[in-house]
């Protein structure tokens, strides 16, 4: 998994898999899902991220493994 925040575009992108993106769909205002050839979600994009998320969360990421 790869996470990228583009401060200039104010966009957060979470890449879940390296499979090629075949189709994208905006599932809500400013939320876009990328799908592979088997219709699996391989990426999630959030536009206007700084308005949607506390700024501290964009500076530090914690991962939990169950």
C-alpha distances in whole Angstrom, upper triangle without the diagonal:
4,7,10,14,17,20,22,21,20,17,13,10,7,6,5,6,9,12,14,15,18,19,18,20,21,21,22,24,21,18,17,15,14,15,15,18,18,18,14,12,9,9,11,13,16,19,21,19,21,24,21,20,22,21,21,17,16,17,16,13,13,11,13,13,16
4,7,10,13,16,19,18,17,14,11,8,6,5,7,8,9,13,14,15,18,19,18,20,20,21,22,23,19,17,16,15,14,16,16,20,20,20,16,14,11,9,11,12,14,17,19,16,19,22,20,18,20,19,19,16,14,15,14,12,13,12,15,16,19
4,7,10,13,16,15,13,11,7,6,5,6,9,11,12,15,17,16,20,20,18,19,19,19,20,20,17,15,15,14,14,17,18,22,22,21,18,15,12,10,10,10,11,14,16,13,15,18,16,15,16,15,15,12,10,12,11,9,12,12,15,17,20
4,6,10,12,11,11,8,6,5,7,8,12,14,14,17,17,17,20,20,18,19,19,20,20,20,16,15,15,15,15,18,19,23,24,23,20,17,14,11,11,10,11,12,14,11,13,16,16,14,16,14,15,13,10,11,12,11,14,15,18,20,23
4,6,9,9,7,6,4,6,9,11,15,17,18,20,20,19,22,21,19,20,18,20,19,18,15,14,15,16,16,20,22,26,27,25,22,19,17,13,12,10,10,10,11,9,10,13,13,12,13,11,13,11,7,9,11,11,15,16,20,22,25
4,6,5,6,5,6,8,11,14,17,19,19,21,21,19,22,22,19,20,19,21,20,18,14,15,15,17,17,21,23,26,28,26,24,21,18,15,14,11,11,10,10,9,10,14,14,14,15,13,15,14,10,12,14,15,19,20,23,26,29
4,6,5,7,8,11,14,17,20,23,23,25,25,23,26,25,22,22,21,22,21,19,15,16,17,20,21,24,26,30,31,29,27,24,22,18,16,13,12,11,10,9,9,12,13,13,14,11,13,13,10,11,14,16,19,21,25,28,31
4,5,8,11,13,17,19,22,24,24,26,25,23,26,25,22,23,21,23,22,19,16,17,18,21,21,25,27,30,32,30,29,25,23,20,18,15,13,11,10,11,11,13,15,16,17,14,17,17,13,15,18,19,23,25,28,31,34
4,5,9,11,15,17,20,22,22,24,23,20,23,21,18,19,17,19,18,16,12,14,15,17,18,22,24,27,29,27,26,22,21,17,15,11,10,8,8,9,10,12,14,15,17,15,18,17,14,16,19,19,23,24,28,30,33
4,7,10,14,16,20,22,23,24,24,21,24,22,19,19,17,18,17,14,11,13,14,17,18,22,25,28,29,27,25,22,20,17,14,11,9,6,5,6,6,9,10,11,13,11,14,14,11,13,16,17,20,22,25,28,30
4,6,10,13,16,18,19,21,20,18,20,19,15,16,14,16,15,13,9,10,11,13,14,18,21,24,26,23,22,18,17,13,10,7,6,5,6,5,8,10,10,11,14,13,15,13,11,13,16,16,19,20,23,25,28
4,7,10,13,16,17,19,19,17,20,18,15,16,14,15,15,14,10,10,11,12,13,17,19,23,24,22,19,16,14,11,8,6,5,7,8,6,9,11,10,10,13,12,14,11,9,12,13,12,15,16,19,22,24
4,6,10,12,13,15,15,13,16,16,13,14,14,15,15,15,12,10,9,10,10,14,16,20,20,18,16,13,11,7,6,4,6,9,11,10,13,15,13,13,16,15,17,14,11,14,15,13,16,16,19,21,23
4,6,9,11,13,14,13,16,16,14,15,15,15,16,17,14,11,11,10,10,13,14,18,19,17,14,11,8,6,5,6,9,12,14,12,15,17,15,14,17,17,17,14,12,15,15,12,14,13,16,17,20
4,6,7,10,11,10,14,14,13,15,16,17,18,19,16,14,12,10,9,11,12,15,16,15,12,9,6,4,7,9,12,15,18,16,19,21,19,18,21,20,21,17,16,18,17,15,16,15,17,18,20
4,7,9,11,11,14,15,14,16,17,17,19,21,18,15,13,11,10,10,11,14,14,13,10,8,5,5,8,11,14,17,20,18,21,23,21,20,22,22,22,19,18,20,19,16,16,14,16,16,18
4,6,9,10,13,14,14,17,19,19,22,23,21,18,15,12,10,10,9,12,12,12,9,8,5,7,11,14,17,20,23,21,24,26,24,23,26,26,26,22,21,23,22,19,19,17,18,18,20
4,6,9,12,14,15,18,20,21,24,25,22,20,17,14,11,11,9,12,13,14,12,11,7,9,13,15,18,21,24,23,26,28,26,25,28,28,28,24,23,24,23,21,22,20,22,21,23
4,6,9,12,13,16,19,20,23,25,23,20,17,14,10,9,6,8,10,11,10,10,7,10,13,16,20,22,26,24,28,30,28,27,30,30,30,27,25,27,27,24,25,23,24,23,25
4,6,9,11,15,18,19,22,24,21,19,15,13,9,8,6,8,10,11,11,11,8,10,14,15,19,21,25,24,28,29,28,28,31,30,31,28,26,28,28,26,27,25,27,26,28
4,6,7,11,14,16,19,20,18,16,12,10,6,6,5,7,10,10,10,9,7,8,11,13,16,18,22,22,25,27,25,26,29,29,30,27,25,27,27,25,26,25,27,27,28
4,7,10,14,16,19,21,19,17,13,11,7,6,5,6,9,8,10,10,10,11,14,15,18,20,24,24,28,29,27,28,31,32,33,30,28,30,31,28,30,28,30,29,31
4,7,10,12,16,17,16,14,10,8,6,5,7,8,10,8,10,10,10,10,12,13,16,18,21,22,26,26,24,26,29,30,32,28,27,30,30,28,29,28,29,30,31
4,7,9,12,14,12,10,7,6,4,6,9,11,13,10,11,9,10,9,9,10,13,14,18,18,22,23,21,22,26,27,28,25,24,27,27,25,27,26,28,28,30
4,6,9,11,10,8,5,5,7,8,12,14,15,11,12,10,12,11,10,10,12,13,17,18,21,21,19,21,25,26,28,25,24,27,28,26,27,27,28,29,30
4,6,7,7,6,4,6,9,11,15,17,18,14,15,12,14,12,10,9,10,11,14,15,19,18,16,19,22,24,26,23,22,26,26,25,27,26,28,29,30
4,7,8,6,6,7,10,12,16,18,18,14,14,12,14,13,10,10,11,12,15,16,19,18,16,18,22,23,26,23,22,26,26,24,26,25,26,27,28
4,6,5,7,10,13,15,19,22,22,18,18,15,17,15,12,11,10,10,12,13,17,15,13,16,19,21,24,21,21,24,25,24,25,25,26,28,29
4,6,8,12,15,18,21,24,25,21,21,18,19,16,13,11,9,8,10,12,15,13,11,15,18,20,23,21,20,23,25,24,26,26,28,30,31
4,6,10,13,16,20,23,24,20,20,16,17,14,10,8,6,5,7,9,12,11,10,13,17,18,20,18,17,21,22,21,24,24,26,28,30
4,7,10,13,17,20,20,17,16,13,14,11,7,6,5,6,9,10,13,13,11,13,17,18,20,18,17,20,21,20,22,22,23,25,27
4,7,10,13,17,17,14,13,10,11,8,6,5,7,8,12,12,16,16,14,16,20,21,23,20,18,22,23,21,23,22,24,25,27
4,7,10,13,14,11,10,6,8,6,5,6,9,12,15,15,19,19,17,18,22,23,24,21,20,23,23,21,22,21,23,23,25
4,7,10,11,9,8,6,6,5,6,8,12,14,18,17,21,22,20,21,24,25,26,23,21,24,24,22,23,22,24,24,26
4,7,8,5,5,5,6,7,9,12,15,18,21,21,25,25,23,24,27,28,29,26,24,27,27,24,25,24,25,25,26
4,5,5,5,7,6,9,12,15,18,21,24,24,28,29,26,27,30,31,32,28,27,29,29,26,27,25,26,25,27
4,5,7,10,10,13,16,18,22,24,28,27,31,32,30,31,34,34,35,32,30,33,33,30,30,28,29,28,29
4,6,9,10,13,16,19,22,25,29,28,32,33,30,31,34,35,35,32,31,33,33,29,30,27,28,26,27
4,7,9,12,14,16,19,22,26,25,29,30,27,28,31,32,33,29,29,31,31,28,28,26,27,26,26
4,6,9,11,15,18,21,24,23,27,28,25,25,29,30,30,27,26,29,28,24,25,22,23,22,23
4,6,8,11,14,17,21,20,23,24,21,22,25,26,27,23,22,25,24,21,22,20,21,20,21
4,7,10,14,17,20,19,23,24,21,21,24,25,25,22,21,23,23,20,21,18,20,20,21
4,7,10,13,17,15,19,20,18,18,21,22,22,19,18,20,20,18,19,18,19,20,22
4,7,10,13,12,16,17,14,15,18,19,20,17,15,18,18,16,18,17,19,20,22
4,6,10,9,13,14,12,13,17,17,19,16,14,17,18,16,19,19,21,23,25
4,7,6,10,10,9,10,14,14,16,14,12,16,17,16,18,19,21,23,25
4,5,9,9,9,11,14,14,17,15,13,16,18,18,21,22,24,27,29
4,6,6,7,9,12,12,15,14,12,15,18,18,21,23,25,28,30
4,5,5,6,9,9,12,10,9,12,14,14,17,19,22,24,27
4,5,5,7,6,10,9,8,11,13,15,18,20,23,26,28
4,6,8,8,12,12,11,14,16,17,20,22,24,28,30
4,7,9,12,11,11,14,16,16,18,20,22,25,26
4,6,8,7,7,11,12,12,15,17,19,22,24
4,5,6,7,9,11,12,14,17,19,22,24
4,5,5,7,9,11,14,17,20,23,26
4,5,5,6,9,11,15,17,21,24
4,5,5,6,9,12,14,18,21
4,6,7,11,13,16,20,23
4,7,10,14,17,20,23
4,7,10,13,17,20
4,7,10,13,16
4,7,10,13
4,7,10
4,6
4
